[in-house]
Structures are given as structure tokens and as C-alpha cells.
Amino acid sequence: MTAILIQNREMCSLIVSELLRNKDFHVMLAKEKIILSQLRTSVNLQSNEPDEWVADRRNADYSRHDDELMDYIGNHSFEDILQLEQEQVEARVQFFQQIIQRMFMEGLGPEDADFIKVQAVIRIYKETYDRLGELNDDYRGDRGRRRW
């Protein structure tokens, strides 16, 4: 992200620093297998703080994130997490079904390339939903509710 996009270097710096503090942003980066140190920005995010203090603060942020993750894992079974994933996939199916319904209402159909792509996305999400359900069924018979 560059300050040119926002036309205000201070605002851009504020936005980038807020993103870096946002837990959901870290989760999204992790899902995409992007290491925080690989992010490039033209905005100088360094303050007048000594480098050692900045590194300590970053490590503290990671350990706090790790603690939250460990708490979550400790309080939820594998089945619970699979169920949550299934719910999120189901929400995506519904979202794309709404898109395809609107496309159909606008006169687009199976002859349209984008319509076909949206159908494929729905099919992929439905298969994923079913496969997650199968995983959950496999684990239900396995020693009750297992922890990670």
C-alpha cells in the first residue's frame, strides 16, 4: 500500500499500522501463507522507538496471538472447529446462490461464462461442506469429543 493511493502519508501510515494490529488481518495473512515480514509498504512504519523495543513489542503481539489460539484450541473440540468451518462454507454457498439468482433474474443463464463460473464455485463449496461433514462424522465415533 502506498501513500499515493490515499494522498495522505500520515493517514496511510495510520491505516497500515492499524491493519498490523488487527487479529483478523493476521489470520487472513496466515491463511494465505503470507509472513508478516514479507509485507512491503512504501510508508515508513518505524517510529522513533529503538529497534529492540519494536522487536520486543512484535514478539509480544505474536505471543498474545499464540495465547489466544491456544485458549481457543483448549476450549473447543476438533468437531466444534469443523462445525464452525462448515457454517462458514454454508454461508459462502448461500452468498453465491444469491449471486446466481440475481444473474438469472437479469437474464443470464448457463450459456454465460460468468454464470458457469459461479455455478462451479457453488459446486466446490457444496463439496467442501460435504467433505467437512464427513470428517466430522469420522471423528464423532472416535473416543467422544477429542481435544487437539
N, CA, C and O atoms as a GROMACS GRO file, in nm:
protein
  592
    1MET      N    1   0.086  -0.116   0.000
    1MET     CA    2   0.000   0.000   0.000
    1MET      C    3   0.090   0.122   0.000
    1MET      O    4   0.190   0.127   0.073
    2THR      N    5   0.057   0.217  -0.079
    2THR     CA    6   0.138   0.337  -0.082
    2THR      C    7   0.056   0.456  -0.039
    2THR      O    8  -0.066   0.457  -0.045
    3ALA      N    9   0.128   0.557   0.004
    3ALA     CA   10   0.060   0.680   0.046
    3ALA      C   11  -0.005   0.749  -0.072
    3ALA      O   12  -0.098   0.828  -0.055
    4ILE      N   13   0.043   0.721  -0.191
    4ILE     CA   14  -0.014   0.782  -0.311
    4ILE      C   15  -0.160   0.744  -0.325
    4ILE      O   16  -0.241   0.826  -0.368
    5LEU      N   17  -0.194   0.622  -0.290
    5LEU     CA   18  -0.332   0.577  -0.303
    5LEU      C   19  -0.426   0.660  -0.216
    5LEU      O   20  -0.539   0.686  -0.256
    6ILE      N   21  -0.382   0.699  -0.101
    6ILE     CA   22  -0.466   0.772  -0.008
    6ILE      C   23  -0.440   0.922  -0.016
    6ILE      O   24  -0.522   1.001   0.030
    7GLN      N   25  -0.328   0.962  -0.074
    7GLN     CA   26  -0.288   1.102  -0.088
    7GLN      C   27  -0.257   1.168   0.045
    7GLN      O   28  -0.249   1.291   0.053
    8ASN      N   29  -0.240   1.088   0.149
    8ASN     CA   30  -0.207   1.144   0.279
    8ASN      C   31  -0.117   1.044   0.350
    8ASN      O   32  -0.162   0.939   0.396
    9ARG      N   33   0.010   1.077   0.356
    9ARG     CA   34   0.110   0.985   0.411
    9ARG      C   35   0.079   0.948   0.556
    9ARG      O   36   0.096   0.832   0.594
   10GLU      N   37   0.035   1.043   0.636
   10GLU     CA   38   0.005   1.015   0.776
   10GLU      C   39  -0.114   0.921   0.790
   10GLU      O   40  -0.113   0.830   0.872
   11MET      N   41  -0.217   0.943   0.708
   11MET     CA   42  -0.336   0.857   0.712
   11MET      C   43  -0.299   0.716   0.666
   11MET      O   44  -0.344   0.617   0.724
   12CYS      N   45  -0.218   0.708   0.562
   12CYS     CA   46  -0.176   0.576   0.513
   12CYS      C   47  -0.097   0.502   0.621
   12CYS      O   48  -0.119   0.383   0.644
   13SER      N   49  -0.008   0.573   0.688
   13SER     CA   50   0.070   0.513   0.796
   13SER      C   51  -0.022   0.462   0.907
   13SER      O   52  -0.001   0.354   0.961
   14LEU      N   53  -0.122   0.543   0.940
   14LEU     CA   54  -0.218   0.504   1.044
   14LEU      C   55  -0.295   0.378   1.001
   14LEU      O   56  -0.313   0.286   1.082
   15ILE      N   57  -0.340   0.373   0.877
   15ILE     CA   58  -0.416   0.258   0.827
   15ILE      C   59  -0.332   0.132   0.829
   15ILE      O   60  -0.377   0.027   0.875
   16VAL      N   61  -0.209   0.141   0.780
   16VAL     CA   62  -0.121   0.024   0.777
   16VAL      C   63  -0.091  -0.024   0.919
   16VAL      O   64  -0.093  -0.144   0.946
   17SER      N   65  -0.063   0.069   1.009
   17SER     CA   66  -0.032   0.028   1.147
   17SER      C   67  -0.154  -0.035   1.213
   17SER      O   68  -0.140  -0.129   1.291
   18GLU      N   69  -0.275   0.015   1.184
   18GLU     CA   70  -0.397  -0.045   1.238
   18GLU      C   71  -0.416  -0.186   1.182
   18GLU      O   72  -0.455  -0.277   1.255
   19LEU      N   73  -0.390  -0.203   1.054
   19LEU     CA   74  -0.401  -0.336   0.995
   19LEU      C   75  -0.307  -0.434   1.065
   19LEU      O   76  -0.344  -0.547   1.095
   20LEU      N   77  -0.187  -0.389   1.090
   20LEU     CA   78  -0.088  -0.476   1.152
   20LEU      C   79  -0.126  -0.513   1.296
   20LEU      O   80  -0.078  -0.614   1.348
   21ARG      N   81  -0.211  -0.433   1.360
   21ARG     CA   82  -0.258  -0.465   1.495
   21ARG      C   83  -0.384  -0.549   1.495
   21ARG      O   84  -0.424  -0.600   1.600
   22ASN      N   85  -0.447  -0.565   1.380
   22ASN     CA   86  -0.575  -0.633   1.370
   22ASN      C   87  -0.556  -0.785   1.365
   22ASN      O   88  -0.487  -0.836   1.277
   23LYS      N   89  -0.618  -0.856   1.459
   23LYS     CA   90  -0.605  -1.002   1.467
   23LYS      C   91  -0.660  -1.069   1.342
   23LYS      O   92  -0.600  -1.164   1.291
   24ASP      N   93  -0.773  -1.022   1.291
   24ASP     CA   94  -0.831  -1.082   1.171
   24ASP      C   95  -0.738  -1.068   1.051
   24ASP      O   96  -0.732  -1.158   0.967
   25PHE      N   97  -0.666  -0.956   1.043
   25PHE     CA   98  -0.570  -0.936   0.936
   25PHE      C   99  -0.458  -1.040   0.947
   25PHE      O  100  -0.414  -1.094   0.846
   26HIS      N  101  -0.412  -1.066   1.069
   26HIS     CA  102  -0.309  -1.167   1.090
   26HIS      C  103  -0.359  -1.306   1.049
   26HIS      O  104  -0.285  -1.384   0.989
   27VAL      N  105  -0.485  -1.336   1.084
   27VAL     CA  106  -0.544  -1.466   1.049
   27VAL      C  107  -0.553  -1.479   0.897
   27VAL      O  108  -0.521  -1.584   0.841
   28MET      N  109  -0.597  -1.371   0.830
   28MET     CA  110  -0.607  -1.374   0.684
   28MET      C  111  -0.469  -1.397   0.622
   28MET      O  112  -0.455  -1.476   0.529
   29LEU      N  113  -0.368  -1.328   0.673
   29LEU     CA  114  -0.232  -1.347   0.622
   29LEU      C  115  -0.187  -1.492   0.643
   29LEU      O  116  -0.126  -1.552   0.554
   30ALA      N  117  -0.217  -1.547   0.760
   30ALA     CA  118  -0.178  -1.685   0.789
   30ALA      C  119  -0.247  -1.782   0.694
   30ALA      O  120  -0.184  -1.876   0.645
   31LYS      N  121  -0.376  -1.760   0.668
   31LYS     CA  122  -0.449  -1.849   0.576
   31LYS      C  123  -0.390  -1.842   0.436
   31LYS      O  124  -0.389  -1.942   0.364
   32GLU      N  125  -0.341  -1.725   0.398
   32GLU     CA  126  -0.283  -1.709   0.265
   32GLU      C  127  -0.133  -1.742   0.265
   32GLU      O  128  -0.065  -1.729   0.163
   33LYS      N  129  -0.083  -1.786   0.381
   33LYS     CA  130   0.058  -1.823   0.398
   33LYS      C  131   0.152  -1.707   0.366
   33LYS      O  132   0.256  -1.724   0.302
   34ILE      N  133   0.112  -1.588   0.412
   34ILE     CA  134   0.194  -1.468   0.395
   34ILE      C  135   0.258  -1.436   0.529
   34ILE      O  136   0.189  -1.419   0.630
   35ILE      N  137   0.387  -1.428   0.529
   35ILE     CA  138   0.461  -1.395   0.650
   35ILE      C  139   0.461  -1.244   0.666
   35ILE      O  140   0.484  -1.170   0.570
   36LEU      N  141   0.435  -1.199   0.786
   36LEU     CA  142   0.425  -1.056   0.813
   36LEU      C  143   0.549  -0.981   0.766
   36LEU      O  144   0.538  -0.870   0.716
   37SER      N  145   0.665  -1.040   0.780
   37SER     CA  146   0.788  -0.973   0.739
   37SER      C  147   0.800  -0.961   0.587
   37SER      O  148   0.885  -0.888   0.537
   38GLN      N  149   0.714  -1.033   0.513
   38GLN     CA  150   0.718  -1.026   0.366
   38GLN      C  151   0.637  -0.909   0.312
   38GLN      O  152   0.648  -0.875   0.194
   39LEU      N  153   0.555  -0.847   0.397
   39LEU     CA  154   0.473  -0.736   0.351
   39LEU      C  155   0.563  -0.618   0.316
   39LEU      O  156   0.658  -0.587   0.387
   40ARG      N  157   0.531  -0.555   0.206
   40ARG     CA  158   0.608  -0.438   0.163
   40ARG      C  159   0.517  -0.317   0.162
   40ARG      O  160   0.402  -0.324   0.118
   41THR      N  161   0.569  -0.208   0.211
   41THR     CA  162   0.493  -0.084   0.210
   41THR      C  163   0.590   0.031   0.187
   41THR      O  164   0.705   0.026   0.232
   42SER      N  165   0.544   0.132   0.117
   42SER     CA  166   0.629   0.249   0.094
   42SER      C  167   0.618   0.347   0.211
   42SER      O  168   0.686   0.449   0.214
   43VAL      N  169   0.533   0.315   0.306
   43VAL     CA  170   0.513   0.401   0.422
   43VAL      C  171   0.612   0.360   0.530
   43VAL      O  172   0.624   0.242   0.562
   44ASN      N  173   0.680   0.456   0.585
   44ASN     CA  174   0.774   0.428   0.693
   44ASN      C  175   0.694   0.404   0.820
   44ASN      O  176   0.636   0.496   0.877
   45LEU      N  177   0.692   0.281   0.864
   45LEU     CA  178   0.617   0.246   0.985
   45LEU      C  179   0.704   0.254   1.109
   45LEU      O  180   0.657   0.232   1.221
   46GLN      N  181   0.832   0.286   1.090
   46GLN     CA  182   0.923   0.295   1.203
   46GLN      C  183   0.898   0.426   1.276
   46GLN      O  184   0.887   0.532   1.215
   47SER      N  185   0.890   0.416   1.404
   47SER     CA  186   0.877   0.537   1.485
   47SER      C  187   1.014   0.572   1.540
   47SER      O  188   1.115   0.516   1.495
   48ASN      N  189   1.019   0.660   1.632
   48ASN     CA  190   1.146   0.698   1.693
   48ASN      C  191   1.185   0.602   1.805
   48ASN      O  192   1.280   0.628   1.878
   49GLU      N  193   1.113   0.492   1.817
   49GLU     CA  194   1.141   0.394   1.921
   49GLU      C  195   1.265   0.314   1.883
   49GLU      O  196   1.289   0.290   1.764
   50PRO      N  197   1.343   0.271   1.981
   50PRO     CA  198   1.459   0.186   1.949
   50PRO      C  199   1.413   0.056   1.884
   50PRO      O  200   1.306   0.004   1.914
   51ASP      N  201   1.497   0.004   1.794
   51ASP     CA  202   1.463  -0.119   1.722
   51ASP      C  203   1.437  -0.236   1.816
   51ASP      O  204   1.350  -0.318   1.788
   52GLU      N  205   1.510  -0.244   1.926
   52GLU     CA  206   1.491  -0.356   2.018
   52GLU      C  207   1.352  -0.353   2.079
   52GLU      O  208   1.288  -0.457   2.097
   53TRP      N  209   1.304  -0.231   2.111
   53TRP     CA  210   1.171  -0.220   2.170
   53TRP      C  211   1.064  -0.261   2.070
   53TRP      O  212   0.968  -0.328   2.106
   54VAL      N  213   1.080  -0.221   1.944
   54VAL     CA  214   0.985  -0.257   1.839
   54VAL      C  215   0.982  -0.408   1.823
   54VAL      O  216   0.875  -0.467   1.812
   55ALA      N  217   1.099  -0.472   1.821
   55ALA     CA  218   1.105  -0.617   1.806
   55ALA      C  219   1.040  -0.686   1.925
   55ALA      O  220   0.967  -0.784   1.908
   56ASP      N  221   1.064  -0.636   2.045
   56ASP     CA  222   1.001  -0.694   2.164
   56ASP      C  223   0.850  -0.681   2.157
   56ASP      O  224   0.777  -0.774   2.192
   57ARG      N  225   0.802  -0.564   2.112
   57ARG     CA  226   0.658  -0.543   2.103
   57ARG      C  227   0.597  -0.638   2.000
   57ARG      O  228   0.489  -0.692   2.024
   58ARG      N  229   0.664  -0.658   1.886
   58ARG     CA  230   0.613  -0.750   1.784
   58ARG      C  231   0.608  -0.892   1.839
   58ARG      O  232   0.510  -0.964   1.818
   59ASN      N  233   0.712  -0.932   1.910
   59ASN     CA  234   0.713  -1.066   1.968
   59ASN      C  235   0.601  -1.081   2.070
   59ASN      O  236   0.539  -1.186   2.078
   60ALA      N  237   0.576  -0.977   2.146
   60ALA     CA  238   0.467  -0.981   2.244
   60ALA      C  239   0.333  -0.996   2.172
   60ALA      O  240   0.245  -1.068   2.219
   61ASP      N  241   0.316  -0.927   2.058
   61ASP     CA  242   0.192  -0.939   1.981
   61ASP      C  243   0.174  -1.082   1.933
   61ASP      O  244   0.064  -1.137   1.941
   62TYR      N  245   0.282  -1.144   1.883
   62TYR     CA  246   0.273  -1.283   1.837
   62TYR      C  247   0.242  -1.377   1.952
   62TYR      O  248   0.160  -1.468   1.937
   63SER      N  249   0.306  -1.357   2.066
   63SER     CA  250   0.280  -1.447   2.178
   63SER      C  251   0.138  -1.430   2.229
   63SER      O  252   0.075  -1.527   2.272
   64ARG      N  253   0.086  -1.307   2.226
   64ARG     CA  254  -0.053  -1.286   2.266
   64ARG      C  255  -0.146  -1.357   2.169
   64ARG      O  256  -0.245  -1.418   2.210
   65HIS      N  257  -0.115  -1.350   2.040
   65HIS     CA  258  -0.194  -1.420   1.939
   65HIS      C  259  -0.186  -1.571   1.962
   65HIS      O  260  -0.286  -1.641   1.953
   66ASP      N  261  -0.066  -1.620   1.991
   66ASP     CA  262  -0.048  -1.763   2.018
   66ASP      C  263  -0.127  -1.804   2.142
   66ASP      O  264  -0.186  -1.912   2.144
   67ASP      N  265  -0.128  -1.719   2.245
   67ASP     CA  266  -0.204  -1.749   2.366
   67ASP      C  267  -0.353  -1.758   2.336
   67ASP      O  268  -0.422  -1.847   2.385
   68GLU      N  269  -0.403  -1.664   2.253
   68GLU     CA  270  -0.544  -1.668   2.214
   68GLU      C  271  -0.576  -1.794   2.136
   68GLU      O  272  -0.680  -1.857   2.157
   69LEU      N  273  -0.486  -1.831   2.047
   69LEU     CA  274  -0.504  -1.953   1.969
   69LEU      C  275  -0.506  -2.075   2.059
   69LEU      O  276  -0.590  -2.163   2.043
   70MET      N  277  -0.413  -2.081   2.153
   70MET     CA  278  -0.407  -2.196   2.243
   70MET      C  279  -0.530  -2.202   2.333
   70MET      O  280  -0.581  -2.310   2.362
   71ASP      N  281  -0.578  -2.086   2.377
   71ASP     CA  282  -0.702  -2.083   2.456
   71ASP      C  283  -0.819  -2.135   2.373
   71ASP      O  284  -0.901  -2.213   2.422
   72TYR      N  285  -0.826  -2.091   2.248
   72TYR     CA  286  -0.934  -2.135   2.160
   72TYR      C  287  -0.928  -2.287   2.139
   72TYR      O  288  -1.029  -2.356   2.148
   73ILE      N  289  -0.808  -2.335   2.111
   73ILE     CA  290  -0.790  -2.480   2.089
   73ILE      C  291  -0.825  -2.557   2.216
   73ILE      O  292  -0.887  -2.663   2.209
   74GLY      N  293  -0.785  -2.505   2.330
   74GLY     CA  294  -0.812  -2.573   2.456
   74GLY      C  295  -0.960  -2.578   2.492
   74GLY      O  296  -1.003  -2.667   2.565
   75ASN      N  297  -1.037  -2.483   2.441
   75ASN     CA  298  -1.178  -2.475   2.477
   75ASN      C  299  -1.272  -2.529   2.370
   75ASN      O  300  -1.394  -2.528   2.390
   76HIS      N  301  -1.219  -2.575   2.259
   76HIS     CA  302  -1.303  -2.626   2.150
   76HIS      C  303  -1.250  -2.760   2.102
   76HIS      O  304  -1.129  -2.780   2.090
   77SER      N  305  -1.341  -2.848   2.076
   77SER     CA  306  -1.301  -2.978   2.021
   77SER      C  307  -1.278  -2.964   1.872
   77SER      O  308  -1.318  -2.864   1.811
   78PHE      N  309  -1.215  -3.062   1.815
   78PHE     CA  310  -1.193  -3.065   1.671
   78PHE      C  311  -1.326  -3.061   1.598
   78PHE      O  312  -1.340  -2.996   1.494
   79GLU      N  313  -1.424  -3.131   1.653
   79GLU     CA  314  -1.557  -3.134   1.592
   79GLU      C  315  -1.620  -2.995   1.592
   79GLU      O  316  -1.685  -2.956   1.495
   80ASP      N  317  -1.601  -2.920   1.702
   80ASP     CA  318  -1.654  -2.784   1.710
   80ASP      C  319  -1.595  -2.696   1.600
   80ASP      O  320  -1.666  -2.618   1.536
   81ILE      N  321  -1.466  -2.710   1.580
   81ILE     CA  322  -1.398  -2.628   1.480
   81ILE      C  323  -1.441  -2.668   1.340
   81ILE      O  324  -1.461  -2.582   1.254
   82LEU      N  325  -1.456  -2.798   1.316
   82LEU     CA  326  -1.506  -2.842   1.186
   82LEU      C  327  -1.648  -2.790   1.162
   82LEU      O  328  -1.682  -2.750   1.051
   83GLN      N  329  -1.729  -2.792   1.266
   83GLN     CA  330  -1.866  -2.740   1.255
   83GLN      C  331  -1.865  -2.592   1.219
   83GLN      O  332  -1.942  -2.547   1.135
   84LEU      N  333  -1.777  -2.516   1.283
   84LEU     CA  334  -1.765  -2.375   1.253
   84LEU      C  335  -1.723  -2.354   1.108
   84LEU      O  336  -1.776  -2.267   1.038
   85GLU      N  337  -1.628  -2.434   1.062
   85GLU     CA  338  -1.585  -2.424   0.922
   85GLU      C  339  -1.700  -2.456   0.828
   85GLU      O  340  -1.718  -2.390   0.726
   86GLN      N  341  -1.777  -2.558   0.863
   86GLN     CA  342  -1.893  -2.594   0.781
   86GLN      C  343  -1.992  -2.478   0.773
   86GLN      O  344  -2.046  -2.450   0.666
   87GLU      N  345  -2.015  -2.412   0.885
   87GLU     CA  346  -2.108  -2.299   0.887
   87GLU      C  347  -2.057  -2.186   0.798
   87GLU      O  348  -2.135  -2.121   0.728
   88GLN      N  349  -1.927  -2.162   0.801
   88GLN     CA  350  -1.871  -2.056   0.717
   88GLN      C  351  -1.881  -2.093   0.570
   88GLN      O  352  -1.910  -2.007   0.487
   89VAL      N  353  -1.857  -2.218   0.537
   89VAL     CA  354  -1.870  -2.263   0.397
   89VAL      C  355  -2.015  -2.253   0.353
   89VAL      O  356  -2.044  -2.213   0.240
   90GLU      N  357  -2.107  -2.290   0.442
   90GLU     CA  358  -2.250  -2.281   0.409
   90GLU      C  359  -2.290  -2.136   0.381
   90GLU      O  360  -2.370  -2.109   0.291
   91ALA      N  361  -2.235  -2.043   0.456
   91ALA     CA  362  -2.262  -1.900   0.432
   91ALA      C  363  -2.212  -1.858   0.294
   91ALA      O  364  -2.276  -1.779   0.226
   92ARG      N  365  -2.098  -1.911   0.254
   92ARG     CA  366  -2.045  -1.881   0.120
   92ARG      C  367  -2.134  -1.939   0.011
   92ARG      O  368  -2.156  -1.876  -0.092
   93VAL      N  369  -2.185  -2.060   0.034
   93VAL     CA  370  -2.277  -2.122  -0.063
   93VAL      C  371  -2.399  -2.031  -0.080
   93VAL      O  372  -2.440  -2.002  -0.192
   94GLN      N  373  -2.455  -1.988   0.031
   94GLN     CA  374  -2.574  -1.901   0.025
   94GLN      C  375  -2.543  -1.770  -0.046
   94GLN      O  376  -2.625  -1.720  -0.124
   95PHE      N  377  -2.427  -1.714  -0.020
   95PHE     CA  378  -2.386  -1.590  -0.085
   95PHE      C  379  -2.381  -1.607  -0.237
   95PHE      O  380  -2.436  -1.526  -0.312
   96PHE      N  381  -2.314  -1.713  -0.283
   96PHE     CA  382  -2.303  -1.735  -0.426
   96PHE      C  383  -2.436  -1.777  -0.488
   96PHE      O  384  -2.460  -1.751  -0.606
   97GLN      N  385  -2.521  -1.842  -0.412
   97GLN     CA  386  -2.654  -1.874  -0.463
   97GLN      C  387  -2.735  -1.747  -0.485
   97GLN      O  388  -2.811  -1.738  -0.581
   98GLN      N  389  -2.719  -1.649  -0.397
   98GLN     CA  390  -2.785  -1.520  -0.418
   98GLN      C  391  -2.734  -1.452  -0.544
   98GLN      O  392  -2.811  -1.392  -0.620
   99ILE      N  393  -2.604  -1.462  -0.566
   99ILE     CA  394  -2.546  -1.403  -0.686
   99ILE      C  395  -2.604  -1.468  -0.811
   99ILE      O  396  -2.645  -1.400  -0.905
  100ILE      N  397  -2.609  -1.601  -0.810
  100ILE     CA  398  -2.658  -1.671  -0.929
  100ILE      C  399  -2.807  -1.645  -0.950
  100ILE      O  400  -2.853  -1.640  -1.064
  101GLN      N  401  -2.882  -1.629  -0.843
  101GLN     CA  402  -3.024  -1.595  -0.857
  101GLN      C  403  -3.040  -1.459  -0.923
  101GLN      O  404  -3.126  -1.441  -1.010
  102ARG      N  405  -2.959  -1.362  -0.881
  102ARG     CA  406  -2.966  -1.229  -0.942
  102ARG      C  407  -2.923  -1.235  -1.089
  102ARG      O  408  -2.982  -1.168  -1.174
  103MET      N  409  -2.822  -1.314  -1.117
  103MET     CA  410  -2.779  -1.328  -1.256
  103MET      C  411  -2.893  -1.386  -1.339
  103MET      O  412  -2.920  -1.339  -1.450
  104PHE      N  413  -2.960  -1.486  -1.286
  104PHE     CA  414  -3.070  -1.550  -1.356
  104PHE      C  415  -3.184  -1.450  -1.378
  104PHE      O  416  -3.244  -1.445  -1.485
  105MET      N  417  -3.212  -1.370  -1.275
  105MET     CA  418  -3.318  -1.269  -1.285
  105MET      C  419  -3.285  -1.164  -1.391
  105MET      O  420  -3.375  -1.104  -1.450
  106GLU      N  421  -3.157  -1.142  -1.415
  106GLU     CA  422  -3.114  -1.044  -1.515
  106GLU      C  423  -3.103  -1.107  -1.654
  106GLU      O  424  -3.056  -1.043  -1.748
  107GLY      N  425  -3.145  -1.233  -1.666
  107GLY     CA  426  -3.148  -1.298  -1.797
  107GLY      C  427  -3.024  -1.377  -1.832
  107GLY      O  428  -3.013  -1.429  -1.943
  108LEU      N  429  -2.932  -1.386  -1.739
  108LEU     CA  430  -2.812  -1.467  -1.766
  108LEU      C  431  -2.841  -1.611  -1.730
  108LEU      O  432  -2.918  -1.640  -1.639
  109GLY      N  433  -2.779  -1.701  -1.801
  109GLY     CA  434  -2.803  -1.843  -1.776
  109GLY      C  435  -2.680  -1.926  -1.807
  109GLY      O  436  -2.570  -1.873  -1.815
  110PRO      N  437  -2.700  -2.056  -1.824
  110PRO     CA  438  -2.589  -2.149  -1.846
  110PRO      C  439  -2.504  -2.119  -1.970
  110PRO      O  440  -2.395  -2.174  -1.984
  111GLU      N  441  -2.552  -2.034  -2.058
  111GLU     CA  442  -2.471  -2.000  -2.176
  111GLU      C  443  -2.370  -1.889  -2.144
  111GLU      O  444  -2.278  -1.864  -2.223
  112ASP      N  445  -2.385  -1.822  -2.030
  112ASP     CA  446  -2.296  -1.714  -1.989
  112ASP      C  447  -2.175  -1.770  -1.914
  112ASP      O  448  -2.190  -1.854  -1.825
  113ALA      N  449  -2.056  -1.724  -1.951
  113ALA     CA  450  -1.932  -1.776  -1.890
  113ALA      C  451  -1.926  -1.748  -1.740
  113ALA      O  452  -1.885  -1.834  -1.662
  114ASP      N  453  -1.966  -1.628  -1.699
  114ASP     CA  454  -1.962  -1.595  -1.556
  114ASP      C  455  -2.064  -1.677  -1.478
  114ASP      O  456  -2.038  -1.718  -1.364
  115PHE      N  457  -2.178  -1.702  -1.536
  115PHE     CA  458  -2.280  -1.785  -1.473
  115PHE      C  459  -2.224  -1.925  -1.447
  115PHE      O  460  -2.243  -1.982  -1.339
  116ILE      N  461  -2.155  -1.977  -1.545
  116ILE     CA  462  -2.094  -2.111  -1.532
  116ILE      C  463  -1.989  -2.111  -1.421
  116ILE      O  464  -1.980  -2.206  -1.344
  117LYS      N  465  -1.911  -2.004  -1.413
  117LYS     CA  466  -1.809  -1.994  -1.308
  117LYS      C  467  -1.872  -1.989  -1.170
  117LYS      O  468  -1.824  -2.053  -1.077
  118VAL      N  469  -1.979  -1.912  -1.156
  118VAL     CA  470  -2.046  -1.903  -1.026
  118VAL      C  471  -2.105  -2.039  -0.989
  118VAL      O  472  -2.100  -2.080  -0.873
  119GLN      N  473  -2.161  -2.110  -1.088
  119GLN     CA  474  -2.210  -2.246  -1.061
  119GLN      C  475  -2.097  -2.336  -1.012
  119GLN      O  476  -2.116  -2.415  -0.920
  120ALA      N  477  -1.981  -2.323  -1.074
  120ALA     CA  478  -1.865  -2.405  -1.034
  120ALA      C  479  -1.823  -2.372  -0.890
  120ALA      O  480  -1.789  -2.462  -0.813
  121VAL      N  481  -1.825  -2.244  -0.855
  121VAL     CA  482  -1.789  -2.204  -0.718
  121VAL      C  483  -1.887  -2.264  -0.619
  121VAL      O  484  -1.847  -2.315  -0.514
  122ILE      N  485  -2.016  -2.258  -0.652
  122ILE     CA  486  -2.118  -2.316  -0.564
  122ILE      C  487  -2.094  -2.466  -0.548
  122ILE      O  488  -2.102  -2.520  -0.437
  123ARG      N  489  -2.066  -2.533  -0.657
  123ARG     CA  490  -2.041  -2.677  -0.652
  123ARG      C  491  -1.920  -2.710  -0.564
  123ARG      O  492  -1.922  -2.805  -0.487
  124ILE      N  493  -1.814  -2.630  -0.578
  124ILE     CA  494  -1.693  -2.650  -0.497
  124ILE      C  495  -1.723  -2.631  -0.349
  124ILE      O  496  -1.682  -2.712  -0.266
  125TYR      N  497  -1.795  -2.524  -0.316
  125TYR     CA  498  -1.829  -2.500  -0.176
  125TYR      C  499  -1.920  -2.611  -0.121
  125TYR      O  500  -1.903  -2.652  -0.006
  126LYS      N  501  -2.014  -2.659  -0.201
  126LYS     CA  502  -2.101  -2.767  -0.154
  126LYS      C  503  -2.021  -2.895  -0.130
  126LYS      O  504  -2.044  -2.964  -0.031
  127GLU      N  505  -1.928  -2.925  -0.219
  127GLU     CA  506  -1.843  -3.043  -0.200
  127GLU      C  507  -1.758  -3.028  -0.074
  127GLU      O  508  -1.741  -3.123   0.002
  128THR      N  509  -1.706  -2.909  -0.054
  128THR     CA  510  -1.626  -2.881   0.066
  128THR      C  511  -1.710  -2.899   0.192
  128THR      O  512  -1.665  -2.959   0.290
  129TYR      N  513  -1.832  -2.847   0.189
  129TYR     CA  514  -1.923  -2.861   0.302
  129TYR      C  515  -1.946  -3.009   0.333
  129TYR      O  516  -1.939  -3.050   0.449
  130ASP      N  517  -1.973  -3.087   0.230
  130ASP     CA  518  -1.996  -3.231   0.249
  130ASP      C  519  -1.873  -3.302   0.303
  130ASP      O  520  -1.882  -3.386   0.392
  131ARG      N  521  -1.756  -3.267   0.249
  131ARG     CA  522  -1.632  -3.332   0.293
  131ARG      C  523  -1.600  -3.297   0.438
  131ARG      O  524  -1.553  -3.382   0.513
  132LEU      N  525  -1.626  -3.173   0.478
  132LEU     CA  526  -1.606  -3.135   0.618
  132LEU      C  527  -1.701  -3.213   0.708
  132LEU      O  528  -1.664  -3.255   0.817
  133GLY      N  529  -1.824  -3.232   0.661
  133GLY     CA  530  -1.922  -3.311   0.737
  133GLY      C  531  -1.877  -3.455   0.752
  133GLY      O  532  -1.895  -3.515   0.858
  134GLU      N  533  -1.818  -3.510   0.646
  134GLU     CA  534  -1.766  -3.647   0.654
  134GLU      C  535  -1.653  -3.657   0.755
  134GLU      O  536  -1.646  -3.753   0.831
  135LEU      N  537  -1.566  -3.557   0.757
  135LEU     CA  538  -1.458  -3.556   0.856
  135LEU      C  539  -1.514  -3.553   0.997
  135LEU      O  540  -1.468  -3.624   1.086
  136ASN      N  541  -1.614  -3.471   1.016
  136ASN     CA  542  -1.675  -3.459   1.148
  136ASN      C  543  -1.741  -3.590   1.188
  136ASN      O  544  -1.733  -3.630   1.304
  137ASP      N  545  -1.807  -3.658   1.093
  137ASP     CA  546  -1.869  -3.787   1.123
  137ASP      C  547  -1.764  -3.891   1.158
  137ASP      O  548  -1.786  -3.975   1.246
  138ASP      N  549  -1.649  -3.886   1.090
  138ASP     CA  550  -1.540  -3.981   1.120
  138ASP      C  551  -1.489  -3.964   1.261
  138ASP      O  552  -1.457  -4.063   1.328
  139TYR      N  553  -1.481  -3.840   1.309
  139TYR     CA  554  -1.425  -3.816   1.441
  139TYR      C  555  -1.526  -3.834   1.553
  139TYR      O  556  -1.486  -3.853   1.668
  140ARG      N  557  -1.653  -3.830   1.524
  140ARG     CA  558  -1.754  -3.843   1.630
  140ARG      C  559  -1.748  -3.980   1.698
  140ARG      O  560  -1.771  -3.990   1.818
  141GLY      N  561  -1.719  -4.083   1.624
  141GLY     CA  562  -1.713  -4.215   1.682
  141GLY      C  563  -1.580  -4.245   1.747
  141GLY      O  564  -1.558  -4.356   1.796
  142ASP      N  565  -1.490  -4.148   1.747
  142ASP     CA  566  -1.354  -4.169   1.792
  142ASP      C  567  -1.333  -4.111   1.932
  142ASP      O  568  -1.298  -3.993   1.946
  143ARG      N  569  -1.354  -4.189   2.035
  143ARG     CA  570  -1.331  -4.150   2.175
  143ARG      C  571  -1.409  -4.027   2.215
  143ARG      O  572  -1.357  -3.944   2.289
  144GLY      N  573  -1.529  -4.014   2.171
  144GLY     CA  574  -1.610  -3.899   2.214
  144GLY      C  575  -1.557  -3.770   2.157
  144GLY      O  576  -1.520  -3.763   2.040
  145ARG      N  577  -1.553  -3.668   2.241
  145ARG     CA  578  -1.510  -3.537   2.196
  145ARG      C  579  -1.359  -3.522   2.220
  145ARG      O  580  -1.313  -3.514   2.334
  146ARG      N  581  -1.285  -3.520   2.113
  146ARG     CA  582  -1.140  -3.512   2.125
  146ARG      C  583  -1.094  -3.367   2.127
  146ARG      O  584  -1.151  -3.280   2.060
  147ARG      N  585  -0.991  -3.343   2.202
  147ARG     CA  586  -0.925  -3.213   2.201
  147ARG      C  587  -0.807  -3.222   2.107
  147ARG      O  588  -0.765  -3.332   2.069
  148TRP      N  589  -0.754  -3.112   2.069
  148TRP     CA  590  -0.641  -3.106   1.975
  148TRP      C  591  -0.523  -3.172   2.032
  148TRP      O  592  -0.418  -3.177   1.968
   0.00000   0.00000   0.00000
